[in-house]
Amino acid sequence: MQASVIKAQAGFVKSINSNQHATEIVISADTINDSSAIAFFRNYIAIPSISGSEKEAAMYFFNYSKGLGLYTHILQNTDSAFNFTVSLYPLTSGKPNIILLHHTDVVPPGDTMEWDKPPFSAAVFNDYIYGRGTLDAKGLGVMQLMSVLKIRKTAGSGSLPYNVTLLCVSGEETGGKYGAKLVADKYLKFLKPLVILGEGGGGTNSVVPSNPALTVFGISVAEKSNLWLELELKFKSYGHGAAPPKLYVNKSMLKALSRLNDIETGFEFSRTSRRMFRELGRLEGGIKGFVIKHISWHVFRPFIRRYFRDEPMLTTLVSNTTVLTNFFNPPGPPNQISEKATALLDCRLLPGTGRKKFIRDIRFGLFEPRFTVKVLDAGPVSEESSPNTDAYRILAASVKTVFPGSETIPILFPASTDNNYFRSKGIPVYGLTPVFLTREDAQSIHGSNERISLKGFRNGILLYESFLNGMMRNPNQKLPPVLSGEDDQD
């Protein structure tokens, strides 16, 4: 395949927080190296792609990949969606496909004054690249692309048993309606996914109490589903702040939200969470390990409450959560008592949770009949976890290859991602951010100072490469039964 040359002109990449232009890139498809990969990554980050405005960044990724001689295909190109693929072989080859999924949109940077480096500067400082999207999830896409370029040297003319396709979608941060959902509903049989790797768990330590230094990677095999609710309370009262009535909208809203917050969270153990705790118990060992392995047993309930009280992150894996994210009134002066209050709730539901019952419980917990409850968005419900396939085992082995001495466990991911749209269709989907994350790194996702270490970026490429090579050495894996039949593509 003849090498192509890409030039990313400095003026093409804009940063809203820096006067520095992105570095010009001149890359040969056959001589891609560490410095050119990092330069491309920084340019990609430097193009702001807040949900709804991601097309410029997506087009940059698309044109870059096309210029390197990979096969590209646009699935949607509209005002609301730009979804495309980048493949090792043409999609028309009919090969079973290993899909590497990432989304091109990012959340807003928030208060830019809280950032040590401007959020779209892609600055390199202390061996970290700073910028919105470095972890969620532009960095994922760049690591995936570089791994495909690495294995292309062995691809030949159709000699590998599987195709490898980067699926790049819009709007994940706003629910995926015009991105992953649209692709999963319309193009599944056209893409022929054997397995999909998307975002999800990462590597961290301090997971196993008896061995806090042990690095453990969580591979998500199931996820919570998101349910975004709008609560609205509206009634008339005295309007002047100098003469407050006994009850007024904001006072009633705060009381109701406080009652919701005081509802005791129950613990529910699904097949996925039981499997996860079995693996954690195995790593812990001893009597405590035995208890963790069998944590769903009723006899251990007193221990469970203490265990989850000390490990609040684990609580999210075995309970439905409701978080107040916004509370506002119509505009007005400080001395005017509002007649309307609105609150937004981000609810994350365990697999198998009935949404209608959950909303009824919310209404009951508010104990205020004048409330209206509106569903703003609801993600797909995935009742089952992805199976323990050869692809999962190869992914787990790849983690240990790149991170010697580490362990992997299957996890229920507490967030909701695009993975659920494909998992709900019966496709094996595994979520992994292939990077070791410190607590500060993890907290930067959707926060200030989002960043990825240069070492983590390089290791992520190696992990994807190891996984792809491992898959190619296992040529007899079968497509999921759901993919029998004709292509869906128009």
N, C-alpha and C positions, 0 to 999 in steps of 0.2 A: 504494500500500500504506500503510495507516494506521500511523503511528508508534506503537510500544509503549514503555512506560516500565518500566525494571528498577530495583529497589532491592536492593542487596546490603547487608543489615544488618551492622553492624560485629560483632555478636556471633556471626554465622554463621561468620566466618573466625577460625580459631584458630592461634596460633603456639606451638610447643613451646619456643621459645627467647626469647620476648619477651613482655612484658606489654602491648605496644602492640597495639591492635586495628587491623584493616584499615580503610582509609578507606571511608566510605559512598559508593556510586556512584549517581547518578541520571542516566541516559543516555537520550536520545531516539535512536531508530534512524536518524533522518534527519539528526541533527546530531552524529554521532560525531566526536570531534576528538582531537588529540594527548594532551591531559591526561586525557581519559576513557579512552583506550586504555591509557595507562600505569597509570592507577588500576586498571583491570580486570586488567591483567597482574600487578600487585603483589598483588592479592587472590588471584589464581589460584596464584601462587607461595607465598603465605602459608598455604595449606592443605596440610599435609604429605600426600604421596601416595606413600609408599614402597611398592614392589611388594607387592601383596596387600591394600593399604589405600588404593587410589586412587579408590574410588567417590565419596567426598565431593567431591573436587576435580573429578572428571569430571562429576558432577551439577551442580556450580556452572557449569562451562563449558556444559553442555547447556542448563540453564535460562536462562542469560544469552543464548545464541544464539537460543533459542526466543522469548524476550521481545523480541528485536529483529526478529521477524517472519520469520526464516529458517525453512526447512523442516527439521524434525528427524525422525529415525527411529531407534528403538532396535533394534539387531540382537541383542544379548544383555544380559540383566539377571539375573545369577546371583551367588552368593556369590564365585565365582572370576573373573567377567568382567563388565565393563560396557563394551560396545562400541556406538558410535552414530555417526550421520552428521548433518551440518549442510549443507544444500544451498541453492543459489540457486533452483533449480526443484524441484518434487517428484520423487522418484526414479521415480515412476510415469509421468513425462512421456516416458520412453523415449529421451531424448536421450543421445548419447554423453557420457561423463562425464570431466572432468578431475578427478582425485582428488588432494587434498592431504592427506598422511598425517602424523599425529603420535601419539605415545604419551603417556598421561596419568600413567604411573608414573615414579618416579625411584629412583635408588639411595640407600641410607642416607647420611647426612651424614658418617659417620666420627667422628673426634675433633673435637667441636664447639669445643674450645679452640684448634684450629688455624685457625679462621675469624676473620677480622677483623670480620665482622658475623654475627649469628646466621643459621644456614642457612635458616630459614623466616621471617625477618623481612622479606624483600623490601626491604631498606634501600637507599636511594639515596645514593651517596657518590662524589664526584669524577666525576660524570656516568656512573656505572655502577649498574645494579641488581644487587644481590647476592642469591643464593639458589639452593638446589638445584632444578634444572630450568630455570633461565634459558636455558641453551643446549641441554640434553638432557632433554626436548625440549618443555617447556611453552611456552617462548618461540617455538618454531617454530609451534605451534598458534595462538598469539595473533596472530602476524604473518600467518598464513594467513587467519584470520578477518577481520582488519581489511582485508585486500586484497579479500576477497569483498564486504564492505560497501561498499568504494569502487567496485567495478565494477557493483554492483547498480543504481546510478543509471541505467546505460545498458541494463539488462536488459529493461525493459519487461515486457510480458505474453507471455513465450515468444519474444522476438525474437532472442535470441542462438542461435548454432548448437549450442552445447554447454552442458551443465549443468556446474556446479562444485560439488564436494562435499568437505567436510572429513571425513575418516575418522579417528575418534578411538578408539584401541584400548588395551587393558589389557596389562600383563605383558610388555612388550618386554624389560625388563632381566633377566627370568628366563627368556627363551627364546621368548616369544610364543605358547606353546601354546594359551592361551585367548584370545588376542587376534588378531593378524594371521593366524596359521595357521588358526584357526577361520573367520575371515572369508574368507580366500582359498579354503578348501576348500568353503565352503557358499554364499557370496553373490556370487561373481564375476560371474556373468551377470546377476544382479539389479542390481549396481552399474554394469555396462557401462563399465568403465574404458577410455578412449581412451589415457590415459597416467597414470602415478602419479609424483608428486613426494614424496619422503620425505627423511629426514635423510641426511647424507653429508658430502662434502668442503666446505670453506669457502675463504675467501680468505686468502692470506698472502703474505709476500715472502721474500726470501733463497732463492728457489727456483732462479733462473737465475743461475749463478755470475758471468757477465759483466755482469749487470744486477740486483744484489741489491735495488734499490729497486722493481723491477717487481712489481706486485700480480698474483698468479696465482690464479684460482679453479679448484679441482679439482671436476669434476662426476663423481660416481661412476656408472659404467655396469655395474659388476660388483663383487662383494664376496667376501671370504673367507667360508667357512662355519665356524661354531663347533663344536668338539667338546670337551666337558668330561668329563674322566676322573678317576676316583677310584682311587688306588693304595693297596692295603692290604698290609701285611707283618705277619705274626703268627707268633711262635714262642717257646718257653719258654727261659729262661736264668736264671742266678743273679739274684735279685731285689733284693739290697741294693747301694746305690750305693757302699758302702765297699769292696766286693769285686767289682769289675767283671770280667765274663768277657771272653774274647778277642773274642767276637762277641755283640752284643745288637741288639735291633730298631732302635733309633734310629741306631746306628753303621752298620748295614747299609743302612738307608734313605738316610742321607746319602751313603754311597759310591755307591749306585745312582743317586741324583739327580745327583751330580757327574758320573758317566759320561754320563748323558743330556745334561748341559750341555756336555760336551766334544765331543759329536758335531758334526762340521763341517757347517754349513748349506750345502746346494746351492742354486743359483739356477735357477729355471725361468721361462721367458718365455712367457706366454700371448698370445693375440691381443690382449687388452685391454692388457697391460703393454707389448707392442711398440708399440701405437698411442700409448700415453701417452709412451713415450720418444721416439717420432718427433716428437711435438709439442714436448717439452722440447728436443730437439735443434734443431728449427726456431727456437725462441726464443733458444737459445744462439748459434747461428750459428758460422761458422768451422770449423776443424779439429776442435775439441772438440765442436762441435755435430754434426758428421758422425759422430763416434764414438758420441755419445749416441743419435743417430737409429738407428744400426745396432748397438746395444749387445749384441744377442743373437748377433752373429757370433762364431764361435769364436776368430778371430784377435785379438779384443779382450779375451780372458779376463784377461790380466794387468792391464789397465786397470780391468776390472770390479771386481776385488777391492779395488783402491785406492779406487775411486769409492764403493763401498758401505761401505768401512771409514770413510770421511770423512762419509758421509751415512747413518747407521744407520736413519733412518726409511724410507729407500728400500729397505733390505734386507727390510723386512716386506712389501713389495709384490711381491717375486720369490721368496719362500721361505716354507715352512711354519714356524710358530713354536710353541714350547711354553714356557709360563710357569708356574712354581710359584707358586700363589696362596695356598695354605694347607698347614700341616704341623702335625699335632696328635696327642696321645695321650689316652687316657681319663684322667679326673682322678685325681691321686695326689700324694703328698708329694714333695718334692725328692730324698729319699734312696731312692725306689723306682724300680727300673728297669722301665719299661713292657714288656709283652709284645706290645703292638700299636701300630703307627704308621700313620697315614693321611696321604696327601698328595693335594691337589687340583691338577690341571693344567688350565690354559686353553689349548687348542690351537686355532690358526686355520689353516685349510687353504686352499690355492689352489684355484681352480676346476679340476675334473678330478682332484683327488687322491682316490685310493681309500682309504676309511676303514679297511677291514679290513686292508689292507697297512700303513697308517700305524700302526694299533694293534699289529700284529705286530712292526713295527720298534721300537716303544716297548718291548714285552716283551723283544725281543732286546737292546736297549740297556741294559736294567736288569741283565741278566746275573745274575738271582737268581730261581730257579724257584719260590720260595715266594710270590712276589707274586701277588695277584689284581688284575685290571684291570677296572673297571666303568665303563660309559658312563653318565654322569649326564644328559647332554643332547646332542643333535646337531641342529643347524639344517639347513635345507633345502640341498641341493646344487644350485647353479646352474652348469651346464656352459658356458652361453653368456652373453655380455654383451648388454646392451640395445642395439638397433640405433641407427644414426645417423639418426634420424627428423627430420621437420620440428619436432617438439616440442623435441628436443635443440637444434636450431639456433636456435629462438626463445628458448630458455632462455639459451643462450650470448650471443645478441644482447642480451637483457635485462640480463645482467651488465654488459656494456660500456656500456649506456645509463645505468645507475645508478652504475657505477664507471668513468668515462672513463679511457682509457689502460690499463685492465687487460686481461689475457688469460685465456682459459679453456682447460683441457685435460681430456680424458676420463681418469678414473683408475680403478684397481682399489682399492676401499676396503679398508683392512686390518682393519677391524672387521666384525662381523656384525650386521645390523639386520633389522627387519621387511620391508625391501625385498625380501629374497631369497625370501620366501614367494610374492610376486606375480611376481617375475622368473622363478621356476622354473615358473610357469604359462604363460609366453609373453607376459606383459604388458610393454610398455616401461616401465621404472622408472628414474628418475634421482634421485640423492641429492645434495642441496645444502643446506648450512646457509648462508643468504644473507647472511653477515656477514663482514667482515674481522676476522680473529683474530690478535692478537699471540701470541707464544709462550706468554706467561703466561696469556692467555685460554684457549688450547687446553689447557694443562696443568690448568686448573681443572675441566675436564669429568671427572666421577667423582672429583675431588680436592676439596681445601678451596678456599673462596673462589670457587666457580663464579659467573660473572657475565657480563653482556652490557652493552655500552656503549649509552647512550641513542641515540647516533648510529647504531650498528649496528642497533638495534631499528627505528628509523625507515627506514633504508635497506632492511632486509629486507622491510618492508611495500611499499615502492616497487618492489622487484625482483619480488615476487609479482604486484603489480598490472600491471607492464609485461609480464610473461610471460602473464598471463591476457588482456590486451588484444591481445597479439600472436597468441595462439591464436585469438581470436575473429575476427581479420582473415584467418584461413586456414580457411574453413568446410568444406573438402572432405576433411578427413582421415578415414581409415577405421578402424573398430574392428579390433583384432587378430583373426585367423581363429579363435582359440580361443574367441571369444565367440559363435560361431554356435550356434543351438539354443535350447532353452527355459531359462527362469529356474530357478535352483537353489533359490530361497527357498521355505520351507515355506508 
